[in-house]
Amino acid sequence: MSEPTPTNGAVPAPVLVRLSPAQESMWLEQQLHPSAINGGFLSVLLRGDVTAEQVRAACLIVCDDHPQLRGLVVAHDQPGGSEGGGSGARMAIHPASAVLQFEEVPLSAAPGGELEAARSWYRENRVGPWDLTVRSPIAFSLLDHGEQRCTLVVGVHHIAFDGRSKFVFARQFLRALAALRTAAGPPERPSQDLPEHPEIDQELDEVLQHWLAADLLTLPGLVLPRGDGADPGEEVRPTPRFDLPAEHCARLRTLTKEAGASFFTGLVACLAAVLSEYGNSRFVMGIPVDTSVPRTRDQIGLQINVVPCLIEVERDASFRDLLAISARALGLVHRYRRVPFGWVLRELRRRHGVDVSQGAFDRIGVSYPTVVSDVGEVPGLECDWDFFAPNSTRSFDLILQLRREGDAAYGRLDFTAASLDPAGALRLTADFTRLLGQLTERPDTPLGLLAQGYVRGASTERVASPSLSLSLSPDDGGGVRGSFVELTAAAAGPDASRVARCPVEQFLPTPAVAAFSRAGGRVLLDVVDPALGRLGGCAWRADDPYGIWLTDPAPGRRFQVTDPAGRALPPGIPGLLGLADDPRPGALRAWIDAADRIRLLGPVDLAHGWAGRLLDRADAEAVIAALPGVREAAVLWEPRAGDAVPRVSAVVVPVAGANAGADAGADAEQRLWRRTVRRSWPSGWPQPAVHVLGRLPRTPSGTVDRAALGTALSTALSTALRG
């Protein structure tokens, strides 16, 4: 970036102003997650005879007009930060010329490829954390493509710039640029006032009571299409733009008009139908909402608030029913649009001990800003705006970006790698488009009759996993059979050519078992459902430690994955593994991928829905078991009446734990394992109490005796407290 433009003479002292409620929440969130990116960008391609100085001057004029674009945040421990009462951060409003960030960059691009080149350049060179104490919330980069072609890329931080503001900026930038190219130049105009923020105490109390009545902590986790790869990254990725067919949109306009609802209500109802098809019946959507009023519409600033709304879908609901459900939910969104989202989270935590900062409210959002097509023009220049640039901000795990222009509608899904893989994201957008067509054609048909349930046909042939070429049968290979303890003992033996097997529900990918596999040992897992009988077997290998595939399904079995009510789910959606000809629910979780392979996810009783997230003890145990030096691991989940957060315990049995005796619980070892486990703990889970034991108590069948383990931990805690 270029240095701030110097000015002549004395620079006026900055004016300190309070952050708005929404800005305060955003600032505090950035302090908690300093590496997070809470910004985005827009751009305009300028074709014609225009100078960099004209473009820079037009940017300066817009910044002069809008105080928040030229503010730096002053933290409470910096000089002046505590002035004006209170101890929170303030925004110091500087002259635009003192803080303007403007740079010129040569960037070759073929005619027609300028906007995509600008997108790529910004993502590769300017996306990153934004220090608001030294950088103003807006920065300009002029990319010179040559041949009278240049692109102005405008990077913005959301603390001073929302989705509505981009169109305000575009209009005022073009107006200033047009005036600068005339002899008279731009007229003098007063700076805009900062927005005022009304009192919302009563509304806040109503919102809190609404969410307390909704019983947030019992919200199940959102079920989404699964992918083959585990990627813990938080980077935001976009799908390509998808267009909604004109005939679908025309039918939706008719249906929503008949229902007295908006077109957007119909799009929300369609997304609810998609999530219902995936087995979700109760979930929260976040809706970004415009809080501006006529006198503030031309102000650039933060006037968009995220308002969560609860959607509940009954199994026999039709699309007309969903339109009414969605209209009621969005009515509450409009009613409580002024209550800052951050305040809701803060007061739920402060007043009621309900912490959902990572849970129901940040899973999925729907963005539907007003699209302005006429932002003005500059005589002698062609101006092509890019308002739909990929997002770099993690506001939600998923956010469906929807737009409507005239009779057309289109969208894009922004997703984090931890929530969906690219194939799953494309699947969701395709399902949205498909269902919009079906729902608008058959608006009175129950959703369950439109759902694409799937049954995997019976076969005597084995379905190979991506990395396995082994085949097994109930009597394959002899070797050691029994519990996970016996498998571990076999893995520690000298003969690496042996076969070792155990029930799949007991298996953990410990380093010892992985070493046994890499040395040529065969790890075979029996898959037996308590009610449905033998379902087949798995041949596990260390090169796919978390992938437990049903590599040898039992012959003649027709498998399906269902929701808890027994409805067959589409392929790629996790649920309960069952048999198509047996109505009894299965005890194992799984999903069937596009290649007809069955991937096992662990026993049903190890998965918990809490505060809108699905917390899977099988996943957590596998992660801990794979840590170096671990022999066994277990996770206990203890929801207790009156506790806002469930109590979670992680138990580690080190490799040397069986012989460690009293030293196994030594303070130093406990502290070491506490740090190690918490560093690898799944995101969004309550932090665990970490315990080190010499062994895990087990039942006669070899499974972990969780009741006895809980008693042992309580006894150890009581002993420690008495000591």
KOLKOLMI-698203 format. One record per residue (C-alpha): residue in three letters; x, y, z. Coordinates in steps of 0.001 Angstrom, whole numbers, plus 500000, padded with zeros to 6 digits. Layout:
// residues N
AlaXYZ...
//
This chain:
// residues 723
Met500000500000500000Ser501103503568499456Glu501880505786502399Pro499069508081503568Thr498960511186501411Pro500766514096503136Thr498871517310503675Asn500000520917503833Gly499796522788507122Ala498464521551510445Val496377518396510519Pro493196518752512600Ala492999516514515650Pro490890513401515012Val487377513346516410Leu486637510419518731Val483229508754518366Arg481697505700519945Leu481459502500517980Ser477905501518517146Pro476545498367518861Ala477201496310515729Gln480687497797515285Glu481527497071518902Ser480535493422518469Met482623493174515305Trp485645494776516991Leu485442492418519989Glu485120489432517653Gln488278490536515855Gln490146490711519163Leu489121487133519900His490095485952516408Pro492836488308515156Ser493609486174512098Ala490009486285510881Ile489135488189507719Asn486065490364508047Gly486078492179504761Gly485431491929501075Phe485925493823497848Leu484202495234494799Ser485690496565491582Val484956498609488489Leu486598498272485074Leu487144501683483463Arg487602501809479701Gly488633505132478202Asp490873508102478822Val491083508452482614Thr494098509268484795Ala495140507688488049Glu494997511111489699Gln491356511563488666Val490463508152490093Arg492352508877493313Ala490687512284493684Ala487226510741493237Cys488026508169495960Leu489174510986498231Ile485916512883497697Val483821509849498688Cys485942509263501807Asp485621512935502733Asp481845512592502571His481631509532504863Pro483305509727508296Gln483427505981508942Leu485625505403505885Arg488359507570507397Gly488307506240510939Leu490928504293512874Val489908502266515905Val491471503418519178Ala491536500608521729His490756501368525368Asp494405501042526426Gln495634503559523834Pro495813507324524450Gly492349508819524152Gly490661505440524093Ser488779505912527333Glu487662509459526732Gly483977510229526534Gly482980507728529219Gly483171503971529335Ser486209501841528640Gly485435500441525188Ala487136501178521893Arg486413504365519951Met486779505335516324Ala489047508303515622Ile487764510153512542His490706511626510577Pro490786513852507468Ala490521511600504419Ser493808512925503013Ala495636511727506137Val494536508085505941Leu493688507436502282Gln495264504172501026Phe495693504311497265Glu498150502352495133Glu498823501878491428Val499701498376490200Pro500517497251486632Leu498536494089485830Ser498293492732482298Ala494943491271481291Ala493444490369477944Pro490343492299476860Gly487360490607478458Gly489441489040481231Glu489980492138483367Leu487397491494486080Glu488521487899486656Ala492155489043486701Ala491233491648489312Arg489454489028491455Ser492453486707491324Trp494910489524492063Tyr492985490659495133Arg492579487133496557Glu496266486372496064Asn497717489699497215Arg495339491569499516Val493146489094501403Gly494283488852504994Pro493803490193508535Trp492987493894508743Asp494495495908511617Leu491889498620512123Thr494102500550514535Val496537501508511754Arg494510501005508555Ser491312502763507634Pro488414500461506710Ile488745501127502969Ala491692500730500591Phe491992501379496853Ser494121499608494248Leu494178500830490645Leu495223497976488344Asp496581499296485045His495925496864482176Gly497202499231479447Glu495353500331476302Gln493143502733478298Arg491873499933480529Cys492169499927484314Thr490290498343487218Leu489708500076490539Val489588497416493262Val488013498619496501Gly488907496545499560Val486634497174502542His486328496069506153His482778495387507267Ile483096497547510384Ala482370500553508134Phe480985499067504948Asp478039496734504378Gly476418495156501321Arg474122498133500816Ser477058500550500912Lys478679499224497737Phe475935500758495602Val476092504055497512Phe479846504120496911Ala479432503330493208Arg476940506163492625Gln478973508744494508Phe482319507653493020Leu480998507963489452Arg479374511305490240Ala482671512633491637Leu484698511218488730Ala482345512801486189Ala482580516178487937Leu486391516021488101Arg486529515601484309Thr484708518898483761Ala486202522374483977Ala484083523320487002Gly485140520332489111Pro483041518798491898Pro480857521129493988Glu481449521586497715Arg479209519322499790Pro478897518731503544Ser480123515509505084Gln477469512946505948Asp476523512559509602Leu477271509359511443Pro474167507150511828Glu472259507412515093His471432504259517031Pro468037504058518768Glu467432502560522190Ile466592498859521890Asp466455497608525502Gln462841496408525306Glu463374494700521955Leu466528493030523267Asp464608491590526220Glu461943490228523855Val464571488632521615Leu466265486947524569Gln462984485502525795His462209484282522277Trp465475482335522063Leu465286481010525611Ala461825479629524787Ala463307478035521644Asp465543475835523855Leu468709476561521901Leu470874473924523539Thr468649471096522313Leu468845472176518667Pro470244469246516673Gly473297469659514520Leu472750470579510905Val473067467552508600Leu474813468374505315Pro476267466355502408Arg479479464632503418Gly482705464615501410Asp485512462096501246Gly488215464380502611Ala488588465863506079Asp489733469480505800Pro489836471493509043Gly490499474794507279Glu488383477884507872Glu489022479455504459Val485881480672502699Arg485382479163499248Pro482736480034496645Thr480869477821494224Pro480432479077490667Arg477386481233490075Phe474216479220489427Asp471184480601487606Leu467618479746488584Pro465540478916485490Ala463128481663484460Glu460126479315484541His460899478343488168Cys461093482009489145Ala457853482845487332Arg455957480121489191Leu457525481223492477Arg456394484816491901Thr452846483602491364Leu452832481393494465Thr454318484025496763Lys451891486660495477Glu448969484319496217Ala450351483722499720Gly450896487441500378Ala454605486799500795Ser457757488145499151Phe459851486468496487Phe462643486202499076Thr460276484320501402Gly459872481756498630Leu463658481354498284Val464005480858502053Ala461218478266501948Cys463076476446499156Leu466284476326501196Ala464277475003504155Ala462958472256501846Val466517471342500818Leu467618471073504443Ser464495469050505222Glu465378466607502422Tyr468759466155504148Gly466979465068507339Asn466841468410509191Ser463554469384510812Arg464599472177513193Phe467358474657512395Val468366478323512433Met469061480536509422Gly470861483867509735Ile469337486660507647Pro471336489857506941Val468809492696507136Asp468943496379506129Thr468324498682509108Ser468718501963507231Val465893504499507033Pro465218507074504284Arg467463509741505821Thr470396507294506174Arg470089505431502851Asp472842507518501264Gln475259506937504144Ile478114504491503736Gly478473502577506975Leu477336499549508919Gln473562499403508656Ile473167495685508008Asn472378493420510972Val472288489621511025Val469053488356512568Pro468719484624513253Cys465387482917512657Leu464220479468513689Ile462594477233511062Glu460679474081512013Val459543471775509202Glu457038469001509767Arg457461465848507742Asp454131466132505912Ala454442469870505187Ser453922471068501627Phe455622473989499917Arg452570476162500611Asp452955475270504285Leu456649476163504094Leu455795479555502602Ala453599480306505629Ile456239478998508068Ser458973481063506421Ala456782484183506300Arg456172483973510063Ala459886483472510751Leu460880486404508527Gly458211488534510218Leu460162488123513465Val463357488988511586His461811492284510500Arg460444492974513980Tyr463819492494515691Arg466065493780512901Arg467516496605515047Val468825494313517821Pro472559493737517143Phe473367490089516660Gly476432490397518904Trp474300491729521739Val472010488693521554Leu474998486349521961Arg476501488491524723Glu473342488803526797Leu472403485134526429Arg475814484352527864Arg475848487082530547Arg472310486825531844His471469483181531258Gly474746481269530849Val473793480106527352Asp476873480171525121Val476107479604521440Ser478910481697519989Gln479883478616517977Gly476692476800517248Ala473197477293515923Phe473586480919514889Asp476664480612512681Arg475907477520510621Ile473982478861507615Gly472904482283506376Val470955483640503411Ser472021486940501840Tyr469591488729499544Pro470619492368499078Thr468803494801496843Val470670494849493522Val471038498317492019Ser471604498253488276Asp471625502019487636Val474486503664489530Gly475126506377486976Glu477734506892484267Val480728509016483325Pro480658510639479878Gly483473509259477733Leu484042506167479930Glu482652502631479975Cys482213501368483547Asp481633497667484347Trp481015496954488047Asp481712493679489827Phe479403493640492870Phe479287489819493148Ala482953489185493891Pro483804486077495983Asn483516486577499713Ser486504486216502053Thr484600486695505321Arg483561483788507521Ser480224485164508749Phe478705481679508632Asp479888478155507899Leu477660478450504815Ile476023481489503275Leu473741481255500281Gln474205484432498258Leu471001485071496269Arg470280487923493879Arg467317488980491758Glu467514491285488776Gly464189491844487025Asp462688488454486197Ala466005486610486659Ala467497485177489847Tyr470873483624490513Gly473124482699493399Arg476364481330494817Leu477216479345497937Asp480121480535500082Phe481338477728502342Thr484161476891504699Ala486265473812504075Ala485362472498507523Ser481630472493506707Leu481524471164503125Asp483891469986500455Pro483492471451496922Ala481453468450495749Gly479056468805498686Ala478686472534498039Leu477848471939494377Arg475413469248495465Leu473562471730497686Thr473223474367494951Ala472056471726492458Asp469483470437494949Phe468273474000495528Thr467713474517491794Arg466059471099491337Leu463734471459494308Leu462686474986493335Gly461350473491490115Gln459590470560491816Leu458128472634494644Thr456692475310492385Glu455208472681490065Arg453643470693492942Pro453181473189495791Asp450588471052497639Thr452585467789497627Pro454092466772501010Leu457853467276501022Gly458427463646501928Leu456999462534498582Leu459441464767496700Ala462507463683498691Gln465119461634496834Gly465568458732499229Tyr468074456092498164Val468441452345498606Arg471715450648497736Gly470905447512495779Ala471843444068497045Ser475115442724495690Thr477441439816496211Glu480370441890494996Arg482521443849497328Val482545447658497002Ala486142448842497123Ser487216451784499190Pro489465454375497512Ser492642452864498934Leu491908449195499663Ser492231446063497606Leu491670443554500402Ser488703441216500599Leu487491439430503677Ser484826437095504895Pro483621436119508372Asp486303433425508472Asp489018435287506569Gly492582434861507677Gly492225433489511194Gly494464435546513405Val493486437319516586Arg489793437999517133Gly488248439900519988Ser488171443316521591Phe490151446395520742Val492514445572523622Glu493339442257521967Leu493797443951518597Thr496258446376520206Ala498133443487521821Ala498384441738518462Ala499656444924516849Ala502430445078519425Gly503534441512518682Pro506550440579516528Asp504634438945513675Ala503466441794511414Ser501927439407508874Arg499095438395511166Val495458439345510892Ala493894441179513827Arg490214441992514073Cys487714443580516425Pro484180445032516368Val484014448255514393Glu482391450182517243Gln485460449574519420Phe488077450537516857Leu490421453523517252Pro493257454441514842Thr496015454533517469Pro499658454938516430Ala500366451310517392Val497603449954515166Ala498666452281512328Ala502254451009512609Phe500957447411512516Ser499040448175509293Arg501980449921507632Ala504188446936508434Gly501877444615506495Gly499464443564509223Arg495786443238508300Val493212445033510453Leu489724443615509906Leu486662445117511567Asp483388443249512055Val480228445299511506Val477354443838513513Asp474243445837514346Pro472609444794517657Ala469171444639516032Leu469844444055512335Gly472597441460512597Arg475835441226510626Leu476126443958507998Gly479593443078506688Gly483211443885507373Cys485860446566506943Ala489473446201505917Trp491207449172507518Arg494551450619506495Ala496633453419507952Asp496697455463504737Asp493029456342505357Pro492967456554509169Tyr489537458159509566Gly487853456375506649Ile486105453228507868Trp484363451837504801Leu482066448830504581Thr484474447176502144Asp482629443832502258Pro478860444310502676Ala476997441178503696Pro475667439474500515Gly472026440032499672Arg471613443054501936Arg469917446191500544Phe471210449140502548Gln469748452571503119Val470552455544505325Thr467595457070507159Asp466734459919509501Pro465578459032513062Ala461963458832511811Gly462910456122509290Arg462746458241506109Ala465348457204503528Leu467889459970502891Pro469593460867499598Pro473111459589498868Gly475846461637500485Ile473715462517503533Pro474728460973506892Gly472137459207508995Leu471316455796510469Leu472519452747508531Gly469624450344508030Leu468161447738505716Ala465523448539503102Asp463422445496504060Asp463650446009507837Pro461811448953509464Arg463872448824512663Pro466331451716513144Gly470007450882512955Ala472526451564515725Leu475346452762513449Arg475706456047511607Ala476889456085507988Trp476503457667504578Ile476480456276501042Asp478595458196498551Ala478098458744494819Ala480136455614494039Asp477767453458496160Arg480340453003498917Ile479188452930502545Arg481266454917505011Leu480729454245508710Leu480701457152511166Gly480386455386514516Pro477596454280516873Val474478456431517101Asp474836456921520853Leu478191458668520336Ala476653461568518378His475030464509520161Gly473163467528518890Trp474028470552520990Ala473361474238520275Gly472944473588516566Arg476121471567516094Leu476530467827515735Leu479190466751518213Asp480527463297517412Arg482388461513520189Ala483583458896517692Asp485378461648515733Ala486875463161518878Glu488062459784520151Ala489670458994516796Val491532462328516787Ile492856461802520329Ala493724458140519706Ala495865459131516707Leu498054461444518824Pro501628460186519343Gly502042458246522552Val498368457289522954Arg497400453668523592Glu493655454186524122Ala491263457119524369Ala487676457787525395Val485379460794525543Leu482537461139528033Trp479559463424527454Glu477695464428530607Pro474725466741530054Arg473342467654533465Ala470197469449534528Gly470864473129535177Asp474157473196533259Ala474187475591530304Val477174473734528822Pro477523469935528929Arg480470468550530817Val482873466769528512Ser485808464631529637Ala488642463322527475Val490506460314528853Val493956459360527600Val495776456090528244Pro499411456681527248Val501504453914525720Ala503353453519529000Gly500200454036531068Ala499711450353531907Asn503014450335533827Ala503003453907535072Gly501197453161538308Ala500679456189540499Asp502769458344538206Ala500064458156535516Gly498116460914537224Ala501041463103538145Asp500420466831537820Ala503134467371535196Glu501816464602532953Gln498258465820533379Arg499259469341532311Leu501168468023529282Trp498255465920528052Arg495774468714528775Arg497663471026526413Thr498120468305523783Val494476467213523725Arg493035470731523716Arg495226471746520764Ser493659468951518676Trp490129469268520089Pro487361469620517442Ser486266473188516739Gly482949474212518301Trp483045471677521130Pro482977472660524813Gln486520472451526202Pro487090469097527954Ala488447468123531307Val491468465953530400His492355462888532484Val495260460444532244Leu494598456847533333Gly496551453610533241Arg493691451705531556Leu490066452013530487Pro487441449886532268Arg485720447539529837Thr482672445292529792Pro483050441511529289Ser482429442060525547Gly485399444437525348Thr483569447754524920Val484496450696527118Asp482410450631530291Arg481451454288530236Ala479455454123533461Ala482441452665535315Leu484737455184533641Gly482527458067534807Thr482578456680538347Ala486379456332538223Leu486773459951537113Ser484410461184539852Thr486351459201542446Ala489664460561541171Leu488296464116541279Ser487009463686544843Thr490376462285545924Ala492204465211544320Leu489901467736546026Arg490389466092549435Gly494146466067548842
//
